[in-house]
Structures are given as structure tokens and as C-alpha cells.
Amino acid sequence: MRMTITLSAEAKENLEKLQKLISEEAGGGRVTQGFAIGYALKNQVELMEQKRNEEK
């Protein structure tokens, strides 16, 4: 799937930071913007589901 998104300057900076962090954690190599966004979304969903389950 291909899509176009518009990011604020702050969001773009955070995306670049996340790409660098993922790359460093994985031992180097290029991390695409799409992978980093997917990674962030997956982690956010997991955190929100965990919080919801803890509140129950």
C-alpha cells in the first residue's frame, strides 16, 4: 500500500530520530520511513491496549 502523509516539522524530526534509534538497535543499516511509522504505530497500539487492560 502506498500513501502520502503530511507531517509537522516536529513529527518529521521525531520520525528521523526514530529511524536512527531503530537502526542503532538493529545493529546498523537503513530504516525506511514506512518501517519506522509502522513500528511506532504497532508499539503505540500495544501500549494503549496494555493500559486499557490494566485499568479493567
C-alpha positions as CSV (number, residue, x, y, z in Angstrom):
1,M,0.0,0.0,0.0
2,R,1.3,3.4,-0.8
3,M,0.0,6.7,0.8
4,T,1.0,10.2,1.2
5,I,1.1,11.9,4.6
6,T,1.8,15.4,5.8
7,L,3.9,15.8,8.9
8,S,4.6,18.8,11.0
9,A,8.2,19.8,11.5
10,E,8.3,18.2,15.0
11,A,6.8,15.0,13.7
12,K,9.4,14.8,10.9
13,E,12.2,15.3,13.5
14,N,10.7,12.6,15.6
15,L,10.5,10.3,12.6
16,E,14.2,10.9,11.8
17,K,15.1,10.2,15.4
18,L,13.1,7.0,15.5
19,Q,14.7,5.8,12.3
20,K,18.1,6.4,13.8
21,L,17.2,4.6,17.1
22,I,15.8,1.6,15.3
23,S,18.8,1.4,13.1
24,E,21.2,1.5,16.1
25,E,19.1,-1.1,18.0
26,A,19.2,-3.4,15.0
27,G,23.0,-3.1,14.6
28,G,23.1,-0.5,11.7
29,G,21.6,-0.4,8.3
30,R,18.9,1.8,6.7
31,V,15.5,2.0,8.2
32,T,12.8,3.4,5.9
33,Q,10.3,6.0,6.9
34,G,7.5,3.5,6.3
35,F,9.0,0.9,8.5
36,A,9.6,3.4,11.3
37,I,6.0,4.6,11.1
38,G,4.7,1.1,11.2
39,Y,6.9,0.3,14.1
40,A,5.7,3.3,16.0
41,L,2.1,2.6,15.3
42,K,2.4,-1.0,16.5
43,N,4.2,0.0,19.7
44,Q,1.6,2.7,20.4
45,V,-1.3,0.3,19.9
46,E,0.4,-2.3,22.3
47,L,0.9,0.4,24.9
48,M,-2.7,1.6,24.7
49,E,-4.1,-1.9,24.9
50,Q,-1.9,-2.7,27.8
51,K,-3.1,0.4,29.7
52,R,-6.7,-0.4,28.9
53,N,-6.3,-4.0,30.2
54,E,-4.6,-2.7,33.4
55,E,-7.5,-0.3,34.1
56,K,-10.0,-3.1,33.9
